[in-house]
């Protein structure tokens, strides 16, 4: 086309304001076709979280997606370690004789655009079922749904609100070199001690604008964003809501934040302890439970005082969270965050507005009373962390487990009350029959086997500490 001739404008598509505004929440395949056509979507990413929370799936043209194409993934995808290895048959774990494909069922309510792609692309989160339609017991989204079904049978509905911390770091293609903070708009690498610093946030204004832009494009809602204590450590808080929807949001946010960081020549990392000498990164989980009939928060009596269910929920967490720690701290690096006198709790104490306890009850009006689980690290799979936390609380309520007295002083300098490493945590996890019953035996066995395999892979690596202190001294 000659340069002096303008390309004709694309005809305007007319839809209702509600249709144009909608980014998520389509209900049937007719709406899907309209949604895709309106946005000229060319490709669809059909994704699902694996045990590590990594997006697995398939990409296809949008026309194939709407043509009732059968989607499948090998079941082995959900038995792989973070390094891509597979556990050996041992103990209760063994690979099924029929290692067939699992069907991907798109959850159409999660359909949204992929705003960082140059070509019009959409994404949809999928559930996993067997060929006969049965839910796959050991996949993360189904594990969370299993826990929620246990609540539903009691007429209860959990409400959660996650808080996710992460670091921005300079690009570092060589894993032998330590990670370092990135250079912000001032031209200098940001230092630590910047908790709640607006200037610290402003160092990365353009990147944060992209995070907001990408989030809005996917229908993800950020409540607040702050700078944490670590150097270039940020935290995003999400609004409270349904656990599956919030786990989906954390799953999507991790992808979003990584993509925004790459656009600005940085890495975003959700490692629990990425930089030596800096605070670790957590994924705190706020939890309350609603009576489905009355809509009331069961942690609160009519007079505003704490209910028995509130105390039992905490009691269950105190007793069972150490056994479920492998779901909150899933890697060898996770336990570097859980050290004495660090910002992370190493105890199973609880208290009112006491951030040194594992289970904090924030200040709120009685109807909003909630329990914050401060143990999970940001490297945890959000579906599994929410499932484990809610499972521990539910066990406490059903078995009427009483908590100890609330702590009113600093308790993070006391003895460590949690498993110190991955192998110990995996063993405790397998031995907890109450957790096995609510989470599903197939999941517990598979997950523990994966964690043991990851530990064995880690043990093959010689660390700088060993070379520094053992090379010439032993």
C-alpha positions as semicolon CSV with decimal commas, in nm:
position;residue;x (nm);y (nm);z (nm)
1;X;0,000;0,000;0,000
2;X;0,151;0,341;-0,094
3;X;0,269;0,548;0,201
4;X;0,032;0,836;0,120
5;X;-0,276;0,616;0,137
6;X;-0,416;0,536;0,480
7;X;-0,516;0,185;0,567
8;X;-0,896;0,170;0,605
9;X;-1,016;0,158;0,963
10;X;-1,131;-0,175;1,094
11;X;-1,511;-0,183;1,121
12;X;-1,627;-0,131;1,475
13;X;-1,775;-0,435;1,640
14;X;-2,089;-0,362;1,834
15;X;-2,158;-0,555;2,151
16;X;-2,336;-0,477;2,473
17;X;-2,133;-0,278;2,729
18;X;-2,139;-0,584;2,955
19;X;-1,987;-0,800;2,681
20;X;-1,716;-0,548;2,601
21;X;-1,628;-0,499;2,967
22;X;-1,618;-0,870;3,049
23;X;-1,269;-1,016;3,067
24;X;-1,354;-1,337;3,244
25;X;-1,649;-1,548;3,340
26;X;-1,785;-1,691;3,013
27;X;-2,020;-1,978;3,085
28;X;-2,064;-2,186;2,770
29;X;-1,900;-2,259;2,436
30;X;-2,127;-2,018;2,247
31;X;-2,005;-1,734;2,465
32;X;-1,649;-1,859;2,423
33;X;-1,674;-1,836;2,045
34;X;-1,811;-1,483;2,066
35;X;-1,550;-1,384;2,324
36;X;-1,264;-1,511;2,106
37;X;-1,404;-1,357;1,786
38;X;-1,455;-1,019;1,950
39;X;-1,089;-1,009;2,053
40;X;-0,956;-1,167;1,731
41;X;-0,783;-1,433;1,942
42;X;-0,555;-1,652;1,731
43;X;-0,412;-1,896;1,988
44;X;-0,522;-2,050;2,317
45;X;-0,293;-2,165;2,598
46;X;-0,464;-2,452;2,782
47;X;-0,274;-2,463;3,110
48;X;-0,288;-2,639;3,445
49;X;-0,060;-2,621;3,751
50;X;0,171;-2,916;3,817
51;X;0,288;-3,014;4,167
52;X;0,534;-2,722;4,170
53;X;0,270;-2,475;4,051
54;X;0,438;-2,451;3,708
55;X;0,204;-2,402;3,412
56;X;0,183;-2,715;3,199
57;X;-0,041;-2,767;2,899
58;X;-0,087;-2,718;2,528
59;X;-0,123;-2,428;2,285
60;X;-0,357;-2,448;1,988
61;X;-0,537;-2,230;1,733
62;X;-0,861;-2,086;1,869
63;X;-1,066;-2,259;1,594
64;X;-0,939;-2,598;1,709
65;X;-1,012;-2,508;2,071
66;X;-1,381;-2,446;1,995
67;X;-1,420;-2,757;1,777
68;X;-1,464;-2,998;2,069
69;X;-1,105;-3,118;2,043
70;X;-1,003;-3,367;2,309
71;X;-0,710;-3,241;2,518
72;X;-0,483;-3,468;2,720
73;X;-0,156;-3,473;2,917
74;X;0,049;-3,770;3,037
75;X;-0,009;-3,850;3,403
76;X;0,369;-3,852;3,454
77;X;0,366;-3,472;3,422
78;X;0,222;-3,463;3,774
79;X;0,488;-3,695;3,914
80;X;0,790;-3,495;3,796
81;X;1,031;-3,311;4,024
82;X;1,115;-2,943;3,984
83;X;1,428;-3,044;3,789
84;X;1,234;-3,267;3,550
85;X;1,337;-3,599;3,707
86;X;1,103;-3,869;3,834
87;X;1,093;-4,053;4,168
88;X;1,175;-4,422;4,182
89;X;0,925;-4,684;4,290
90;X;0,973;-4,713;4,666
91;X;0,765;-4,756;4,977
92;X;0,399;-4,687;4,901
93;X;0,476;-4,505;4,575
94;X;0,468;-4,683;4,243
95;X;0,375;-4,578;3,891
96;X;0,038;-4,707;3,769
97;X;0,051;-4,997;3,528
98;X;-0,176;-4,805;3,294
99;X;0,014;-4,474;3,270
100;X;-0,241;-4,331;3,033
101;X;-0,324;-3,975;2,939
102;X;-0,536;-3,752;3,159
103;X;-0,804;-3,535;3,002
104;X;-0,782;-3,158;3,027
105;X;-1,120;-2,997;3,094
106;X;-1,110;-2,617;3,040
107;X;-1,265;-2,416;3,322
108;X;-1,432;-2,159;3,101
109;X;-1,473;-1,913;3,389
110;X;-1,093;-1,864;3,384
111;X;-1,068;-1,772;3,016
112;X;-0,877;-1,446;2,972
113;X;-0,626;-1,276;2,745
114;X;-0,249;-1,314;2,766
115;X;-0,158;-0,944;2,765
116;X;0,218;-0,980;2,722
117;X;0,194;-1,175;2,395
118;X;0,240;-0,976;2,072
119;X;-0,019;-1,184;1,884
120;X;-0,375;-1,199;2,021
121;X;-0,360;-1,492;2,263
122;X;-0,588;-1,623;2,537
123;X;-0,535;-1,864;2,824
124;X;-0,763;-2,094;3,018
125;X;-0,697;-2,301;3,331
126;X;-0,793;-2,667;3,300
127;X;-0,892;-2,940;3,541
128;X;-0,767;-3,299;3,510
129;X;-0,994;-3,604;3,487
130;X;-0,944;-3,968;3,397
131;X;-1,077;-4,096;3,067
132;X;-1,396;-4,209;3,243
133;X;-1,454;-3,861;3,388
134;X;-1,333;-3,921;3,746
135;X;-1,135;-3,636;3,901
136;X;-0,761;-3,706;3,922
137;X;-0,694;-3,723;4,296
138;X;-0,329;-3,613;4,295
139;X;-0,344;-3,295;4,082
140;X;-0,320;-2,967;4,279
141;X;-0,648;-2,804;4,175
142;X;-0,835;-3,124;4,256
143;X;-0,660;-3,158;4,594
144;X;-0,788;-2,814;4,693
145;X;-1,135;-2,898;4,565
146;X;-1,133;-3,216;4,775
147;X;-1,067;-3,013;5,091
148;X;-1,340;-2,764;5,000
149;X;-1,583;-3,051;4,945
150;X;-1,515;-3,164;5,303
151;X;-1,610;-2,817;5,424
152;X;-1,918;-2,816;5,200
153;X;-2,046;-3,139;5,353
154;X;-2,051;-2,955;5,687
155;X;-2,234;-2,656;5,539
156;X;-1,923;-2,438;5,556
157;X;-1,739;-2,221;5,304
158;X;-1,380;-2,100;5,355
159;X;-1,277;-1,749;5,256
160;X;-0,909;-1,671;5,200
161;X;-0,680;-1,383;5,108
162;X;-0,317;-1,457;5,011
163;X;-0,023;-1,216;5,034
164;X;0,269;-1,295;4,802
165;X;0,624;-1,166;4,847
166;X;0,889;-1,180;4,575
167;X;1,226;-1,033;4,479
168;X;1,334;-0,847;4,170
169;X;1,693;-0,938;4,079
170;X;1,938;-0,864;3,803
171;X;1,942;-1,110;3,516
172;X;2,175;-1,390;3,610
173;X;2,216;-1,671;3,355
174;X;2,491;-1,843;3,556
175;X;2,355;-2,027;3,863
176;X;2,705;-2,037;4,020
177;X;2,688;-1,662;4,089
178;X;2,478;-1,514;4,373
179;X;2,170;-1,312;4,288
180;X;2,196;-0,933;4,327
181;X;1,937;-0,653;4,344
182;X;1,855;-0,476;4,016
183;X;1,923;-0,113;3,930
184;X;1,615;0,106;3,963
185;X;1,532;0,434;3,793
186;X;1,783;0,616;4,018
187;X;2,063;0,426;3,846
188;X;2,166;0,259;4,170
189;X;2,090;-0,087;4,305
190;X;1,833;-0,060;4,581
191;X;1,936;-0,167;4,932
192;X;1,748;-0,344;5,209
193;X;1,560;-0,189;5,499
194;X;1,300;-0,036;5,267
195;X;0,988;-0,174;5,437
196;X;0,679;0,017;5,321
197;X;0,903;0,264;5,138
198;X;0,718;0,451;4,864
199;X;1,054;0,555;4,719
200;X;1,145;0,186;4,703
201;X;0,831;0,114;4,502
202;X;0,891;0,418;4,279
203;X;1,232;0,279;4,181
204;X;1,040;0,034;3,963
205;X;0,746;0,248;3,851
206;X;0,748;0,136;3,488
207;X;0,767;-0,232;3,577
208;X;0,487;-0,195;3,834
209;X;0,275;-0,012;3,575
210;X;0,315;-0,316;3,351
211;X;0,219;-0,550;3,635
212;X;-0,101;-0,350;3,686
213;X;-0,164;-0,333;3,312
214;X;-0,110;-0,707;3,262
215;X;-0,325;-0,784;3,567
216;X;-0,611;-0,567;3,449
217;X;-0,595;-0,734;3,109
218;X;-0,654;-1,071;3,278
219;X;-0,922;-0,953;3,519
220;X;-0,689;-0,994;3,818
221;X;-0,746;-0,754;4,104
222;X;-0,460;-0,633;4,322
223;X;-0,560;-0,501;4,664
224;X;-0,230;-0,335;4,762
225;X;0,137;-0,341;4,663
226;X;0,419;-0,255;4,903
227;X;0,797;-0,267;4,929
228;X;0,910;-0,523;5,186
229;X;1,225;-0,523;5,403
230;X;1,451;-0,698;5,153
231;X;1,642;-0,526;4,873
232;X;1,394;-0,496;4,582
233;X;1,151;-0,723;4,767
234;X;0,786;-0,647;4,691
235;X;0,456;-0,783;4,822
236;X;0,119;-0,803;4,649
237;X;-0,197;-0,850;4,854
238;X;-0,511;-0,995;4,697
239;X;-0,873;-0,940;4,794
240;X;-1,042;-1,213;4,994
241;X;-1,261;-1,468;4,820
242;X;-1,315;-1,827;4,713
243;X;-1,004;-2,046;4,765
244;X;-0,995;-2,194;4,412
245;X;-1,039;-1,851;4,254
246;X;-0,765;-1,704;4,476
247;X;-0,529;-1,994;4,404
248;X;-0,595;-1,937;4,034
249;X;-0,508;-1,570;4,081
250;X;-0,178;-1,647;4,257
251;X;-0,097;-1,899;3,982
252;X;-0,165;-1,632;3,718
253;X;0,008;-1,353;3,913
254;X;0,332;-1,546;3,928
255;X;0,334;-1,577;3,549
256;X;0,235;-1,213;3,514
257;X;0,504;-1,075;3,744
258;X;0,776;-1,285;3,582
259;X;0,674;-1,166;3,235
260;X;0,663;-0,799;3,343
261;X;1,009;-0,832;3,498
262;X;1,155;-0,991;3,184
263;X;1,019;-0,703;2,980
264;X;1,238;-0,475;3,193
265;X;1,548;-0,697;3,175
266;X;1,506;-0,835;3,529
267;X;1,407;-1,159;3,693
268;X;1,123;-1,188;3,941
269;X;1,183;-1,478;4,178
270;X;0,952;-1,646;4,426
271;X;1,231;-1,846;4,588
272;X;1,187;-1,858;4,964
273;X;1,544;-1,739;5,029
274;X;1,704;-1,609;4,708
275;X;1,971;-1,378;4,857
276;X;2,196;-1,454;5,152
277;X;2,160;-1,201;5,433
278;X;1,820;-1,079;5,310
279;X;1,477;-1,171;5,447
280;X;1,292;-1,464;5,296
281;X;0,974;-1,437;5,091
282;X;0,642;-1,561;5,230
283;X;0,292;-1,632;5,109
284;X;0,080;-1,546;5,410
285;X;-0,275;-1,686;5,402
286;X;-0,568;-1,514;5,577
287;X;-0,857;-1,752;5,650
288;X;-1,210;-1,731;5,779
289;X;-1,502;-1,974;5,757
290;X;-1,859;-1,886;5,661
291;X;-2,177;-2,072;5,756
292;X;-2,349;-2,130;5,421
293;X;-2,701;-2,101;5,566
294;X;-2,658;-1,785;5,772
295;X;-2,367;-1,619;5,592
296;X;-2,205;-1,557;5,930
297;X;-1,838;-1,592;6,013
298;X;-1,826;-1,900;6,240
299;X;-1,518;-1,764;6,419
300;X;-1,748;-1,513;6,588
301;X;-2,032;-1,559;6,838
302;X;-2,338;-1,337;6,825
303;X;-2,195;-1,121;7,103
304;X;-1,874;-1,070;6,903
305;X;-1,654;-1,297;7,115
306;X;-1,442;-1,581;6,980
307;X;-1,626;-1,905;6,907
308;X;-1,524;-2,261;6,986
309;X;-1,475;-2,318;6,611
310;X;-1,221;-2,035;6,609
311;X;-1,015;-2,192;6,886
312;X;-1,043;-2,542;6,738
313;X;-0,933;-2,415;6,395
314;X;-0,618;-2,273;6,555
315;X;-0,570;-2,592;6,757
316;X;-0,579;-2,799;6,440
317;X;-0,321;-2,576;6,277
318;X;-0,092;-2,596;6,579
319;X;-0,104;-2,975;6,577
320;X;-0,098;-3,053;6,204
321;X;0,083;-2,770;6,024
322;X;0,426;-2,911;6,121
323;X;0,322;-3,238;5,956
324;X;0,200;-3,050;5,647
325;X;0,508;-2,826;5,630
326;X;0,630;-2,994;5,312
327;X;0,332;-2,832;5,135
328;X;0,417;-2,488;5,276
329;X;0,796;-2,520;5,241
330;X;0,836;-2,751;4,941
331;X;1,209;-2,721;4,854
332;X;1,545;-2,743;5,025
333;X;1,578;-2,366;4,982
334;X;1,250;-2,314;5,172
335;X;1,412;-2,420;5,500
336;X;1,677;-2,149;5,473
337;X;1,394;-1,905;5,540
338;X;1,276;-2,091;5,852
339;X;1,563;-1,996;6,083
340;X;1,584;-1,844;6,431
341;X;1,540;-1,470;6,479
342;X;1,439;-1,433;6,114
343;X;1,127;-1,257;5,993
344;X;0,962;-1,596;5,935
345;X;0,802;-1,783;6,225
346;X;0,968;-2,109;6,336
347;X;0,709;-2,193;6,600
348;X;0,347;-2,307;6,619
349;X;0,237;-2,032;6,856
350;X;-0,062;-1,806;6,795
351;X;-0,145;-1,456;6,912
352;X;-0,344;-1,140;6,855
353;X;-0,165;-0,910;6,610
354;X;0,165;-1,079;6,695
355;X;0,381;-1,116;6,384
356;X;0,634;-1,339;6,558
357;X;0,377;-1,619;6,585
358;X;0,298;-1,875;6,317
359;X;-0,074;-1,804;6,341
360;X;-0,166;-1,440;6,381
361;X;-0,513;-1,302;6,446
362;X;-0,509;-0,954;6,286
363;X;-0,698;-0,663;6,432
364;X;-1,049;-0,649;6,285
365;X;-1,412;-0,613;6,376
366;X;-1,563;-0,938;6,508
367;X;-1,748;-1,025;6,186
368;X;-1,416;-1,016;5,996
369;X;-1,221;-1,226;6,244
370;X;-0,965;-1,440;6,063
371;X;-0,652;-1,646;6,119
372;X;-0,336;-1,564;5,925
373;X;-0,103;-1,856;5,854
374;X;0,243;-1,695;5,831
375;X;0,445;-2,013;5,772
376;X;0,404;-2,071;5,393
377;X;0,683;-1,946;5,169
378;X;0,621;-1,785;4,832
379;X;0,768;-2,084;4,649
380;X;0,470;-2,296;4,760
381;X;0,212;-2,412;4,508
382;X;-0,087;-2,187;4,600
383;X;-0,342;-2,465;4,550
384;X;-0,153;-2,700;4,779
385;X;-0,070;-2,438;5,043
386;X;-0,435;-2,335;5,068
387;X;-0,547;-2,699;5,074
388;X;-0,304;-2,787;5,352
389;X;-0,383;-2,482;5,566
390;X;-0,759;-2,530;5,540
391;X;-0,723;-2,905;5,598
392;X;-0,534;-2,851;5,924
393;X;-0,800;-2,609;6,047
394;X;-1,082;-2,843;5,950
395;X;-0,922;-3,135;6,134
396;X;-0,902;-2,912;6,441
397;X;-1,271;-2,820;6,418
398;X;-1,395;-3,175;6,360
399;X;-1,175;-3,326;6,633
400;X;-1,221;-3,025;6,865
401;X;-0,849;-2,973;6,920
402;X;-0,782;-2,702;7,178
403;X;-0,501;-2,451;7,122
404;X;-0,259;-2,330;7,384
405;X;-0,275;-1,980;7,529
406;X;-0,212;-1,688;7,289
407;X;0,141;-1,546;7,292
408;X;0,172;-1,178;7,381
409;X;0,551;-1,152;7,362
410;X;0,818;-1,215;7,098
411;X;0,835;-1,592;7,046
412;X;1,060;-1,621;6,741
413;X;1,376;-1,651;6,950
414;X;1,256;-1,971;7,115
415;X;1,336;-2,324;7,004
416;X;1,244;-2,415;6,647
417;X;0,923;-2,619;6,653
418;X;0,913;-2,709;6,284
419;X;1,094;-2,976;6,080
420;X;1,442;-2,854;5,985
421;X;1,460;-3,006;5,639
422;X;1,278;-3,156;5,344
423;X;1,330;-3,524;5,426
424;X;1,205;-3,489;5,784
425;X;0,905;-3,288;5,663
426;X;0,816;-3,548;5,398
427;X;0,828;-3,830;5,654
428;X;0,599;-3,646;5,898
429;X;0,362;-3,570;5,611
430;X;0,330;-3,934;5,508
431;X;0,270;-4,048;5,867
432;X;-0,018;-3,808;5,944
433;X;-0,328;-4,021;5,886
434;X;-0,569;-3,729;5,939
435;X;-0,402;-3,532;5,661
436;X;-0,390;-3,839;5,438
437;X;-0,765;-3,890;5,478
438;X;-0,863;-3,536;5,386
439;X;-0,600;-3,471;5,115
440;X;-0,619;-3,817;4,956
441;X;-0,377;-4,107;4,988
442;X;-0,278;-4,096;4,619
443;X;-0,171;-3,734;4,650
444;X;0,018;-3,779;4,980
445;X;0,215;-4,075;4,848
446;X;0,295;-3,911;4,514
447;X;0,391;-3,576;4,663
448;X;0,618;-3,727;4,929
449;X;0,794;-3,938;4,665
450;X;0,857;-3,628;4,454
451;X;1,006;-3,442;4,750
452;X;1,237;-3,730;4,839
453;X;1,357;-3,743;4,479
454;X;1,423;-3,368;4,480
455;X;1,629;-3,399;4,795
456;X;1,842;-3,675;4,643
457;X;1,907;-3,457;4,337
458;X;2,007;-3,167;4,562
459;X;2,253;-3,390;4,749
460;X;2,444;-3,443;4,424
461;X;2,543;-3,072;4,419
462;X;2,855;-2,951;4,604
463;X;2,797;-2,607;4,757
464;X;3,039;-2,313;4,789
465;X;3,024;-2,354;5,171
466;X;3,169;-2,703;5,140
467;X;3,450;-2,585;4,914
468;X;3,526;-2,290;5,140
469;X;3,540;-2,468;5,476
470;X;3,618;-2,831;5,392
471;X;3,855;-2,811;5,096
472;X;4,175;-2,746;5,298
473;X;4,059;-2,803;5,655
474;X;3,948;-3,167;5,673
